[in-house]
């Protein structure tokens, strides 16, 4: 057996092996289709407890000729398909960088390929293998002449390590079918089988529509939105970001509600391929060109949904027109009026379907109800459907409870309280994403991004705090603190030095008055570390310097004021773990003054966010609310876009921008 080297580093190859099991299977199927195979079969062999043990993926394509082996396995990122645009039978190629095969390492430790190819009228067969433990090499046998009927490749994935359950879960075939739907629609002669079941796109597609979006491209390539409506029920409505040939590179939530319509949208553009090549699709909200393109697609998707729902409403609307209770007398004169009319038809028909007494009421009451809906839509269209639906379905008991509540508090206060809880739960999800997602974690900066975000969202650290000091010296922090004591101010020429004789600059200094005593304050000093830093002895020493400085100063040695110094990071090294688990101290505490009023604590973001979640858990449960990372990120991007793009903003720049935001 011969051995050859792959031209990229082991870390890069192992990063490819971190893809999800289903995505890895999908990539191998795409490789099979790119080899001109018209039929691809995925076979699952189960273990004794009902999980997947082995996977085989078989194609009947051209195989991998031995003289193309180095391009296929050795030159990662320089696949033969970069120059090749189509398969032998004229189908557009999916992959062109040779990365897909190495994703097989996410499924098992030793993937093998058995391939048969034709050369000079003769058929040859050989094997290729790679190893998770030694991924920067591939091994292969010498080709041997064989007498068989056809060429092709068999990928053997034995002793599956990931996806034992997910590869055979309910809905797996439907999920894969949606991923290949556009391709199978364009090439109806192709057959893909998974565990003996054929992907039958025509059987599950209810409707398909394609639109060219008005986007200028220097190369003249179209930007196209294709919408497929399904006969099956979907858990999520997604927007697939595809290259110009329609191959999905990334997917996000579609973000367009469509009652009764289960759809998947496919946005195809050369712009998407550019960001995919730069590994930037995961940051779609950070790139204006991509963000604008996605919003354009969503706007077209909203228009499509509106048209489709209006079509369903036409029979009912015709009946109302005959009864002369339809509130519009003439045809729509322009596109805006047409859109308004469609929205009315959709909402009114929903009321007709779901209101228990509307259908049976007399013509006069129907006419009045339809007129009220029209009036409400003209004043506040976006929320009416949901409001009507919820109010219509209130029980008599709940209606009485709502009426009684409105006697005691304004309706706006109820709305604002619910919106605040929802927004904060979503924001916690967003903070978890930017702190722990591997891509965000690498690029999130400490002072100009994370620090500035936390200044504006202090509630994450606890309720009732006010910001005393933001990125200023310890001297300034203590000056502000001594004012509250009602004592003599620090002399202007006096500087408070740490025990190392330097001027400390903690990130945040906050305070709150205890509820049980008007004369007692808690002061919280926060030192932040960027997510990529593993907190250790150096970082803990810095925060302890601040604490010891305060503990030694008799001006601040009073039991009326408690000082808590907190070092906040994502992870701790061995020294920090040992330091935060000392006998006689609470977990996480690394220092406590003799007087007991000054202490140092080391916390992880995971614990802080868990505490924040727990404070709102009761409300989340009662509101039957599911927090959303997507909505949380949308809130952060909309409010703090200047902090989440590039390298963030300085304190001065941030203050100027937020002053403008607050004034709107």
N, C-alpha and C positions, 0 to 999 in steps of 0.2 A: 504493500500500500504506500502511495506517495503522499507527501505533505507539502502544502504551500501556505504562504503568509498572506494575510489580509492587510490591505494598505492603510488601515486606520487603527487607532489605539483601542485597547481592550475596554476602556471606560466607555467609549462611544458605542461599541457593539453591545455592551451590557446594558446601556441605557435603552437601546432598541428592545431589549428583552424584558423591559418593564411594562410593555403594553398589555392591555387586557386580553384574556384568553380568546374571547370572541373576535376581537380585532385582529389577533394573530391568525386565526382561521380564515378570516375575511381576506387578509393580505395574501395568504397562500392560494386561495381560490382565484384572486386577481392575477397572480403569477401564472396560474394554469390557463386562464382565459387569454393572457397576453402571449402564450405560446401557440396560439391559433386553435386551441382545443374548443370544440363545439359542445362538449359534454364534460362536466366535472362532477365527481362523486366524492362525498365525504362520508366515511364509514366510522361508526363509533362502536367500540367494544367495551362492554360494561364489566365492572368487577362484581364481587359477590354481594356487596351492600348497595347496589344500584347507582354507583357513580361511574364516571367515564375512566377507563384504564388506558386504552390505546385509541389513537385517531389515525386514520389513513385518508389521504386526499389523492385521488387518482385523476389524471387527465389524459387526453388522447391527442395532445399537441405534437409539436415538432421535436420535443425532448431538448436536452442540453448537449449540443455537440462538444466533443472534447476540446476542440480548438477555441470554443467560446467559454470554457469553464472559468478561466481567469477573469474574464469580464463579468461573468455572472456572480462569482464568489470572492474573487481577489480584489477587484477594483470597486470597492464600496463608494458610491457616489459617482461612478463613471460607467454605469451600465451601458451595454450595447444599445439599449432602448432610448438613450439620449438622442442618438442620431436617427434611430428608427421611429417613424411616426405611426405606423399601422402594422397590424398583424398580416400574415400572408394572405388572408381572405378579406382584407380591407377594413377590419375593425380598429377603432382608435385604441391606442395603448393606454393602460391605466398607470403603471409605474415606470419611472425612467431613471431611477437612482440606485437600484439594486439593494434597497434597504429591507424590502419585505421579507426575504428569506430568513434573515437573522432574527426576525420577530418570532420565529418558531421556537426560539430559546425560552420564551415566556411560558411555553406549554410543557416542555420536557428538557432534560439535561443533555440528551444526545440525539437530536433530529437526524434522520437519514433520508437521502434522495436516491431512488433507483430509477435511472433514466435510460430510454432507448431512443437513438437518433439514426438518421439515414445519411450515409456518405457513399457516393459513387455507386448507388443502387444496392448497397449492402446495409444491413442493420447491425448496430453495435449497442452493447449494454454495459453500464458500469455503475458504481455507487459513489456517493459523496456523503460525508458526515461532518458535523461540527459539534463542539462541546461547550457547555456553559462555563466549565472550569478553565478552558483554554480557547477562548472565542476568537483570538486573533490568528488562528490557523484553521485550515480545512484539509481534510484527508480525502483521498479518492483512489479507487482501484483502476487497473488498466482496462480499457475497453475490450470486450470480447465479442466476436461475431456470434449472432443468434439468428435462429429461424423462427420468427413470430409474424403475426399478421400486421401489426401497426406500431407506430412510434408513440411515445408518451412518457409521463413521469409519475412515479408513485412516491409520495412523501409519507414517511413512517414516523409517527410520534408515539413512542412507547413509554409506558410508566409515567403518565401525565402527572405533573406536579401542581399545576394551577388549572382551575376550570373544571374540576372533577364533577361539580354540581351544575355550574352555570351553562356548560356546553350541552346539557341534556334537559335544561329547565323548560317549563311551559313558556311559550312565547319566543323561544330562541329562533325558531324557523321564521316566524313573522318578522322579527327584528332584522334578521339577515335579508329577508325578501325585500324589505323596504330599502335596505342599503344598496341592493342590486337592481331596484325597480327601474330606474332610469335607463340603465344599460340594457336590461332585458326588454324594455319597451322599444328601444332603438334597434335591437337585434333579436327579433322574436324567435329565430331558429335555435338560439342557445339554450342548453339544458343544464341546470344546476340542481343536484340532488344532495340532500343533507339527511343522514340517517334513514335513507330509503325514500324520503319524501321529496317530490319535485317542487321547486319554487314556481308557483303558478300565479304570475302577476295579474294576468287578465281576470282570473277568478276573484281577486280581492280588490281590484281597482273599480271604484264606482264612477269616477270622473277624472279627466286629466286636462289641464289647460296650461298653455305656455305663453309667456309675454316677453317681448323685447323691451328692456328698460332704457330710458333716454340717458345713456352715459357715454361721454366722448372717450374714445380710445385711439391713441396715435397709430396703432397697427390695424385699426379697422375691425377689431374683434367685437362681436356682440356681447352684451351683458344680458343674460336671459334668466327669467324666473319661471320655473316649472312647478306647478301645484298638482299633486296627486291626492285625490280624495279616496278613502278606503271604505270597503264594506265591513271591515273588522273594527272593533273598538280599540282605540289607542290609549295608553296611559299618559302619553305626553305628545304634544304637537311641537315638532322640531323644525328648524331651518337648517338645512345642510349647506355648508359653504363649499362649493365645488370649483374645480378648475374649468377652463373654457370647454373642455370635452365632457363635462358633467360628472367627473369623478369626485366623490366627497373627500375633502381634506379635514374637515372639522364640523361639528354640529353644535348649535346653541338652541335655546328655547325660541320658538317662533314669536311668541309675545303678542299674538293676535287671537282673541277669543272668537270661537265659532260654534255656538250652541247647535248640537246635532250633526256637526260636520267633523269627521275625523280625517285629518289631512297631514301630509308631510310636504314641505316646500324645499325646492332645490335652487339655490342661487349660483349661477355659473358665470365666472368672470376671470379674465387673465390677471386681474388685480389680486384675486384670492391665491393664485398660484405663486405670485411674487411674495406675499406674506407667509405662505406655507414654506417656501424655500428658506426663508429667514427665521423659521420657527416662531412667528409672531402672531399666528391666528388666535392663540389662547388669550392674547391681549387686545381683542377686537375693539374694546372701548377706548383704548389708548391711542389709536391711530385714526385721525380725522377722515382720511380718504375711505378707509374700510368702514368706519362708523357711519359715514354718510351713505355709503353703498347699501349697508344693511338696513338703514332706516328707509331708504328708497324702496327696497324690496318689501319691507313691512307695510309701507303705505300702499303698494300695489296689492299686497296680500289682503289688506283691509278692504280695498275696493272689490277684489274678487269675492271675498266672503259676503260682502254686502249685496253684490249682484246675485249670488247663489241663493242667499236666504230670501231675497226679494222675489226670486222666481218661485220659490216654494209658497210664497204668500199670495200669489196672483189670483188663485181661485176664490179665496175668501174676500179679497179686495173687490173683485168683480161683483160678488154678491152684495157687498155694502154699497157699491155704486148703483146697483139696480134699486136698492131700498132708499137711495138718496140720503144716506147717513154718513157717507165718506166725506171728510172735512175739506177735501181739495176739489174744486170745481173744474179747473182747466188743466191741461197737460203741462208738465214741467217745461219751462221756457229755456233753461240753460243747464249745464252740468251740475251746478251747485244745487239748484232746485231739485234736480233728478236724484242726487245723493240724499238730500233731506227727505224726499218722498220715500226712497227705499228704506231709510232708517225708520220712518214712521210705520211703514207696512210691516217691517219685521217685528217691531215692538208691539204694535196693535194686535198682530196675529198671535204673538206669544200670550198676551192677555186673554185673547179669545180662547186659546187652547187650555190655559191653566187656571183661569178664574172660574171657580165652581158655579157661579150664578150668571156670568156675563152672557153666555149663549142663550139662556132662558129668559133673560130680562126683555122688557118691551123695547120697541124701536126708539122711543123718545130717550130712554135712559142710555141705550147704546150710543146714540148720536152725541149725547152730552159727554159720555166717557171718552169717546174718540176725539171730541173737540178738546177735552182737558189734556189728553195725551199729546195732541199736536202742540198745544200751548206750552206744555212742560218741556217738550223736546226743543222747541225754539229757544227756550231760556237756558236749559241745562241738559243737552242731549246725552252726554257721555255716560251718565250714571243712572238714567231713568229706568232702564230695563231691569237692572239689579234691584233698585229700590222698590219698584212696583211688584216684582216677583216676591220679595221678602215680605212686604206688607200684606200682600194678597193672601199669603199662606200663614199669617199669624193666627194662632188660636184665640178664642174669645178671652181666655185667661191672660195670654201674653199681651193682647191689645189693651186690656184694663191695666196691666202692670206698666206698660209703656206710657199710657195716659197719666197714671199716678206719678210716675217718675218725672214726666215733663212739668208737673205742677211744682216740683221741688228743685229742678235744675234745668237750665236752658238746653235745648236740643243740640246747639252748637258745642256746648261743653261735653256732652256725651260723645259726639263725633270726634272732637279733638282729643279726648282721653283715649278712645279706642285707637285713633290714628297714631298717637304717641307710643302706645304699647306696641303696636304693629311695627312701626318704624324702628323702634329700639331693638326688637327681636330680630328684625331683618338686618340691622346694622351689626349686631353681634355675629351673625352668620357671615357677613361681609368681612369683618375683622378676622374671623377664623380663616377665611380664604386667603387674604393678603398676607397673613402671618405664617400660615402653614403650607400653602401651595408652593411646590418646589420652584416654580418659575418666579412667582412674586417674591418668595423668600430670598432669592439670589440678588434681586435688584432693589428691594425696599431699603431706603436710606433712613438713618436714625433721626437726625435733627430736622432735615428739610421735608420729611414726609411723615413718618410715624409719629414723631414728636408733635408736629403741627396738627395732625389729625386728632390726636388725643386732647390737645388744648381745647378743641371745639366739641369734643364728645366726652367730657369729664365724668359723666354719669356712669360710664363703664367701670370706673374705679370705685364708685360708691355714691349714694345719693346725698345731697345736701352740701357738697363741697363748693367752696368758692375759690377762684384762682387768685392767689396772692402774688405769685412770682413765676415768670415764664422765661427760662433761659437767661437769667441774670445771676450776678454773683451772690455767694452766700451772705456777704455783707448787706446787700440790698434786701435779701429775704428777711434777715434778722431785724433790719431797720423797720420794715413793715410790720413784723411781728411785735416789736416792742411798743409800737403805737397802741396796739390792742391792750397791752398790759396797763396802759395809762401811766407809764413810768418815763423817766428821762430818756430822750432819744439818744441813740448812738452818736458819739461825736463824729463830725464830718470827716476828721482826719484819721479816725480809727478804722483799720481794716481787719476783718475777722479772718485769720489765717487758719488753715487746717494744721494738724499735728506735723505734717511734712513741710510746713512753712510756705504753702502756695495758696493762691486765691481759688477756692472751689467754685464751680458753676454747676449746680444741680439743674436738672431739666425742668421740673415742675415743683412748685411749693403751693400747697393748698391748705385750707383750714375749714373747720365746721364747728359750730357751737353744739354741744351735747344737748339733747332734748330735755334731759332730766335736770339740767343746771344751766342757768343763764350765764354763770360766771366761769364755766369750764369750756375750754377749747381743745380740739384735737388738731394737730398740725401734721400734715402728711407731705413728706418730701419724696418725690419720685425720681429715680435715675433709670432712664431707658437704655436698652441695648438693642441694636438691630437684630432681626430674626436669625441672621446667619452666624452670629457670635455665640460661641459656647461659653457661658458664664463660668468664671473661675476665680482664682485667688486675687488676680489683679483687679478685677471689677468689684469684688466684695471689699477689698482693702480700700478702694476709693469711697464707697458709700459709708464704710465704718469711720473713715477720717471725718466726714461731715458730722456724723453722730457724736463722736468723741469731742469734737470742737464745741458743739452745743452743750454737751453734758458738763464740760469743764467750766463754762462761763456762768458765773453766779447770777448774772442778770436774767438767765433763762431757767434757773434751777428752782422751779415752783411747781407744786403738784396741781395747780390750776391749769397747767398747760402740758399736754402730753405730746411728745414728738415721736412719730413713727417714720423711719427712713426705709424706703422700699426700693430694692433693686429688681427690675423687671426685665426678664428675657425669655427666650424660647426654650432653651435647654441648659443643663448644668453639667460641668465636667466632674470627675471623680472627687476632686478637692472640694468643690461646692456642695456636692451631695453629702460628703462627710461633715462639712461645716454646718449644714442645715439640719443635721440630725444629732445634735449634742445633748448629752444628759443634762437634765435640769432646765433646759430651754424648750419652749413650745416648738413644734416642727416648723422649720423655715426660719426660725429666729437665730441670728448669729451673734448678737451683742445686746446686752441690756445694762444700763447704767446702775450704779449703786442705789440711786434714789428711785429707780424704777420708772422714771418718766420719759426716758429716752431709750429707744430700741431700734434694732436693725433687722429687717426681714428680707429674705430673698424669695421671690415668687416667680412662677412660670406663667406665661400668658394663658396657657390652657386652664389653670386654676382661676385666674382673674375672670376669664370669659365664662367659666362654669358658674362662678359666684353671681355674675351679672345675669346669666340665664335663670338661675334659681330664684332671684328676686322677682322675676316676671312669670315664673312657671304657673302660679295660681291663675293669673290673668289669661295666660296663653290657653290654659286648660278650659277655663270658663268661656273664652271667646271662640273655642274650637278652631284655633288658628295654627297654621303650619308656617313657620318662619321660612323665608326664601332668601337664599344667597344672591339670586339674580336681582331681586328687588332691592336688597341691601347694597349691592354693587352699583345699581342704577342710581340709588340715592347718593352714595359717596361720589360717584362720577359727576353727577349733576351739580352737587353742592361744592365739591372740592376737586374739580378737574385739574386745577392748577397745582395740586399737591400730588396727584396720581399720574401725572405725565412727566416725562423727562426726569430731572433730578429734584423735583418738588419746588419749594419756594422758601426764601428767607423769612424770618419773623416779620420784618418790615413789609415785604411784598405781600405776604399772607394777610397781614392786618389790613392793608389797603384794599385788597380784593374782597375780603370778607365784609368790610364796612360797606362796600357797594352792594354785595349780596343781601345784607341785612336791611339795607335801605329800600330795596325793591318791594 
